[in-house]
Amino acid sequence: MQSILRRRGRRGNQIMEMSLMLVPLFGLLFGIIDFAFAVFVRSTMEHAVREGARYAVTWNVKAGLCQEASIKQVVSGASLGLLSGANAAKIKVRFYNPEADLVTGEFAEITSGGNSPGNIVEVSVENYLHNWMVPLYWGKDPLKIQVRSADRLEGLAAGTSPPCR
């Protein structure tokens, strides 16, 4: 009779030990998943801006759009939906003169009509905020992601002009 009572008392210990073990285990598991997803988001953004820069140097445009809007659409499409809706405004397309300023060593940004052969196109995603799934590990501040890709616009075929910017 006493052995039956002892076994009943030990059943509660197993549940208690399992709960004490599962809390840190799930915390570690969700921390790994959360960090891996942040790496995935950044990698996806890098891929998307690379695709946008590649598209820019081909001089192609989508039907009814100018070159800059077409590039933004390509980046948005390559981002697996992460840059759609309100986040689409975070996609930036800039054109630079390849002649660097000798004092600062920086390229001069061209604000209008910069999509001409020989210039540099930079496609970027700026200030994308990734909210953590489990903010206990990384803090309450979201992760700010910024990625860039640039390439040189090559010459056009003879007799053709650049598309509208």
C-alpha positions in Angstrom: 0.0 0.0 0.0 2.8 2.4 0.8 4.5 1.8 -2.6 1.3 2.9 -4.4 1.2 6.1 -2.4 4.9 6.8 -3.2 4.3 6.4 -6.9 1.4 8.8 -6.8 3.5 11.5 -5.2 6.3 11.1 -7.8 3.9 11.7 -10.8 3.7 15.3 -9.9 7.5 15.5 -9.9 7.7 14.4 -13.5 5.3 17.0 -14.7 7.1 19.7 -12.7 10.5 18.7 -14.0 9.2 18.6 -17.6 7.7 22.1 -17.3 11.0 23.4 -15.9 12.9 21.9 -18.8 10.4 22.9 -21.6 10.4 26.7 -20.8 14.1 27.3 -21.5 14.0 24.8 -24.4 11.2 26.6 -26.1 12.9 30.0 -25.4 16.0 28.8 -27.1 14.1 27.3 -30.0 12.1 30.5 -30.6 15.3 32.6 -30.3 16.9 30.5 -33.0 13.9 30.7 -35.3 13.6 34.5 -34.7 17.3 35.1 -35.5 17.1 32.8 -38.6 14.1 34.7 -39.9 15.9 38.0 -39.6 18.8 36.6 -41.6 16.3 35.3 -44.2 14.7 38.8 -44.5 18.1 40.5 -45.0 19.1 37.9 -47.6 15.8 38.3 -49.5 16.3 42.1 -49.5 19.9 41.7 -50.9 18.6 39.4 -53.6 15.8 41.8 -54.5 18.0 44.9 -54.9 20.5 42.8 -56.9 17.7 41.9 -59.3 16.7 45.5 -59.5 20.2 46.6 -60.5 20.5 43.8 -63.1 17.2 44.9 -64.5 18.3 48.5 -64.7 21.3 47.8 -66.9 19.1 46.0 -69.5 17.2 49.3 -70.3 13.9 47.4 -70.2 10.8 49.0 -68.9 7.4 47.5 -67.9 4.4 48.5 -70.1 3.3 52.0 -69.3 6.0 52.7 -66.7 9.3 54.7 -66.8 12.6 53.1 -65.9 12.6 54.0 -62.2 9.1 52.7 -61.6 9.9 49.5 -63.5 13.0 48.9 -61.4 11.0 49.4 -58.2 8.3 47.0 -59.4 11.0 44.3 -60.1 12.5 44.8 -56.6 9.1 44.5 -55.0 8.4 41.4 -57.0 11.7 39.8 -56.0 11.2 40.5 -52.3 8.7 37.7 -51.7 6.1 40.2 -50.6 8.2 41.9 -47.9 8.3 45.1 -49.9 4.7 45.5 -50.8 2.1 48.0 -49.6 3.6 50.6 -47.3 7.1 49.1 -47.4 7.3 49.8 -51.2 8.2 53.4 -50.4 11.5 52.1 -48.9 12.8 51.1 -52.3 15.1 53.9 -53.7 16.7 54.2 -57.1 19.5 56.7 -57.6 21.7 57.6 -60.5 25.3 58.9 -60.0 27.9 60.5 -62.2 30.9 58.1 -62.4 33.3 61.0 -62.2 34.2 61.0 -58.4 34.7 64.3 -56.6 38.5 64.5 -56.1 38.1 66.1 -52.6 35.6 63.8 -51.0 36.0 60.7 -53.3 32.2 60.4 -53.6 30.0 60.3 -56.7 27.6 63.2 -57.4 24.0 62.1 -57.5 22.0 63.1 -60.6 18.5 64.2 -59.6 16.9 64.5 -63.1 17.6 62.5 -66.3 20.4 60.5 -64.9 19.6 57.3 -66.7 22.1 57.7 -69.5 24.9 55.4 -70.6 28.0 55.4 -68.5 26.2 56.6 -65.3 25.9 54.4 -62.2 22.5 53.2 -60.9 22.1 52.3 -57.3 19.1 50.4 -56.1 18.6 50.2 -52.3 16.1 49.4 -49.6 16.5 51.8 -46.7 15.1 51.8 -43.2 13.2 48.5 -43.4 12.2 47.6 -39.9 12.0 43.9 -38.9 10.0 43.4 -35.7 11.2 40.5 -33.6 8.8 37.7 -32.9 10.1 37.3 -29.4 11.3 40.8 -28.3 12.6 39.5 -25.0 15.9 38.3 -26.5 16.9 41.2 -28.8 15.2 44.1 -27.1 12.0 46.0 -28.0 13.6 48.0 -30.8 13.1 46.5 -34.3 16.1 45.5 -36.5 16.8 48.2 -39.1 17.8 46.6 -42.5 19.5 48.6 -45.2 20.8 47.0 -48.4 22.3 48.4 -51.6 23.4 47.2 -55.0 24.9 49.3 -57.8 26.0 48.8 -61.4 27.1 50.8 -64.4 24.6 51.6 -67.2 26.2 50.4 -70.4 25.7 51.9 -73.8 22.5 51.7 -75.8 22.1 50.2 -79.3 22.8 52.7 -82.1 19.9 55.0 -82.7 18.1 54.4 -79.5 17.6 56.8 -76.6 17.2 56.0 -72.9 13.7 55.5 -71.6 12.0 58.0 -69.4 13.3 58.1 -65.8 
